[in-house]
């Protein structure tokens, strides 16, 4: 007679099924279907954590470009001038200034545009 640790395997399945909470149809209560759905979800989550960073950077660049063009510069020219003036300000902060604090953004542009 082989020895099987049902306690551990049930706990393992129960822990996994807890992650299927809110799924529709058999995905929420059938072990094999649930397991596949959960693992696929985790793959998407891992991939999209990386994609999110790319998408936000692209958004910041668009906002900075829009702000820069109001002052007669392109994005690349502005970033080149910032680098030349040794002004270290990240894109996230710069995009926030361009969108929510136009006066502060104008001050930055004026500083590098001398």
N, C-alpha and C positions, 0 to 999 in steps of 0.2 A: 504494500500500500504506500503510495507516495504522499509525502507531506506537503501541503499547500498552505501558504499563509494567507487565508481569506481575509483576515482583519486588515492586513496591510494593503492588499489589492483593492478591497472595498473602499478603504480610506483614500487611496490614490484616485479611484474613479470618482468618488464623492467630491473630492477637491476639484477635479477637472469639471465635473457636471455643474459645480457651483459657478464656474466661469461661463456656462451656457445660459445663465439666467437671462430671460428677456428674449431669447431666440424664438423663432416661429416654427411651428410644426414639429417634425421629428428631430429637428436640430436641438431641441431643448431636453428631450427625454430618452433618446435612443443612443446608447453609448458610442457606437462606431460613427454614426452620423455627427453626433456632438463633437467627438474628438477631432474629426476632420475639419469641422466648421471652426472650432476654437483655434486649432493650429494654423489654419489659413488666416484667421483674423489676426493672430499674432504676427504672421509674416507681413501682412499689410501694415500693421502698426509699426513694425520695425522699419519697413521701407519708407513709410510716410513721415516718420520722425526726421529722416534725412531730407526728404522732399520739402518738408515744411520750411526748413532753413533756407533752401534754395529759393522757394517762392517768396519768402519775406525779404530776402536780399534783393530780388528782382523788383519787388514793390517799393522798397526804399530807394532804389536807383531811379525808378520812374518818378517818384515824388521829388527827389533832389533835382533831377533833370528839369521837371516842370518849374521848380522854384528858380533854378539857374537861368532858364530861358526868359523869365520875367525881368532879369537883370542883364540881358544881352550876352549870356554865356551859354555854352553847352555843358553837359554833364562832365565830359572828359576834360574840357578846358578847366572847369572849376576844380576837379580833383587834381589835375596837374598843378594848378596854382596853389592849392592847399598843401600839396607835398613840397613844393618849392619853398613855401613860406614856413615849413616845419610846423604846421598846425595839425596836430593829431586829434581828429574828431571822427568817431566812427559813423558809418552810414545810417545806422538806426537813429542816432541823436540828430544828425544832420537832416534826415527826413522829417523828424518830429519838429525841428525848428522851421523847416520850409513850409510845413503844413499848418502848424498851430501857433507859431511865433514868427510871423513874417519880418517884423522889425529886427529881431535877433539874427535871422538868416541874412537880412540885408547888411547888417553890421559885419557878419563874417565875410560876405562877398566883397564889401567895401575894403575890408582889411587886406584881402589878398589881391584886390584889383588895383592897388596903388601903383 
